[in-house]
Amino acid sequence: MDVDLIFKIAAVGILVAVLNILLSRSGRDEQALMVTIAGLVCVLVIVVREISELFALIKSLFGL
């Protein structure tokens, strides 16, 4: 497992958490929710891309 993947996900999480706190304290709860959802979608895209690469590796490994 690549450590860079963990750092990318952690960086997105920290950034989203900070933005969420800032927006919530300034009274923009809807925008804070949108930032959280956007961060979740970004992380899901990263994870799906990695899973796709894993399946391609398994497919090439077994010659399917």
C-alpha contacts under 8 A as a table, 3 or more apart, distances in Angstrom:
res1	aa1	res2	aa2	distance
2	D	5	L	5.73
2	D	6	I	7.35
3	V	6	I	5.28
3	V	7	F	6.45
4	D	7	F	5.00
4	D	8	K	6.11
5	L	8	K	5.13
5	L	9	I	6.30
6	I	9	I	5.25
6	I	10	A	6.07
7	F	10	A	4.99
7	F	11	A	5.96
8	K	11	A	5.12
8	K	12	V	6.28
9	I	12	V	5.22
9	I	13	G	6.16
9	I	43	V	6.18
10	A	13	G	4.97
10	A	14	I	6.12
11	A	14	I	5.19
11	A	15	L	6.11
12	V	15	L	5.16
12	V	16	V	6.03
12	V	39	G	6.50
12	V	43	V	7.37
13	G	16	V	5.19
13	G	17	A	6.04
13	G	39	G	7.15
14	I	17	A	5.07
14	I	18	V	6.20
15	L	18	V	5.29
15	L	19	L	6.18
16	V	19	L	5.14
16	V	20	N	5.86
16	V	35	V	6.52
16	V	36	T	6.04
16	V	39	G	6.12
17	A	20	N	5.04
17	A	21	I	6.20
17	A	36	T	7.78
18	V	21	I	5.23
18	V	22	L	6.21
19	L	22	L	5.09
19	L	23	L	6.01
19	L	32	A	7.09
19	L	35	V	7.35
20	N	23	L	5.26
20	N	24	S	5.94
20	N	32	A	4.78
20	N	33	L	7.38
20	N	35	V	6.79
20	N	36	T	6.84
21	I	24	S	5.15
21	I	25	R	6.10
21	I	32	A	7.69
22	L	25	R	5.38
22	L	26	S	6.34
23	L	26	S	5.18
23	L	27	G	6.41
23	L	28	R	5.19
23	L	29	D	6.45
23	L	31	Q	6.88
23	L	32	A	5.35
24	S	27	G	5.24
24	S	28	R	5.47
24	S	29	D	5.04
24	S	32	A	6.06
25	R	28	R	7.49
28	R	31	Q	5.53
28	R	32	A	6.31
29	D	32	A	4.94
29	D	33	L	6.20
30	E	33	L	5.13
30	E	34	M	6.34
31	Q	34	M	4.93
31	Q	35	V	6.17
32	A	35	V	5.12
32	A	36	T	6.27
33	L	36	T	5.07
33	L	37	I	6.21
34	M	37	I	5.06
34	M	38	A	6.04
35	V	38	A	5.05
35	V	39	G	6.11
36	T	39	G	5.12
36	T	40	L	6.21
37	I	40	L	5.03
37	I	41	V	6.20
38	A	41	V	5.08
38	A	42	C	6.20
39	G	42	C	5.08
39	G	43	V	6.27
40	L	43	V	5.22
40	L	44	L	6.12
41	V	44	L	5.01
41	V	45	V	6.14
42	C	45	V	5.16
42	C	46	I	6.36
43	V	46	I	5.10
43	V	47	V	6.21
44	L	47	V	5.07
44	L	48	V	5.99
45	V	48	V	5.15
45	V	49	R	6.09
46	I	49	R	5.20
46	I	50	E	6.38
47	V	50	E	5.12
47	V	51	I	6.19
48	V	51	I	5.02
48	V	52	S	6.06
49	R	52	S	5.07
49	R	53	E	6.33
50	E	53	E	5.07
50	E	54	L	6.23
51	I	54	L	4.91
51	I	55	F	6.24
52	S	55	F	5.17
52	S	56	A	6.21
53	E	56	A	5.03
53	E	57	L	6.15
54	L	57	L	5.08
54	L	58	I	6.23
55	F	58	I	5.04
55	F	59	K	5.99
56	A	59	K	4.99
56	A	60	S	6.16
57	L	60	S	5.19
57	L	61	L	5.96
58	I	61	L	4.90
58	I	62	F	6.26
59	K	62	F	5.49
59	K	63	G	5.92
59	K	64	L	5.28
60	S	63	G	4.84
60	S	64	L	6.40
61	L	64	L	7.95
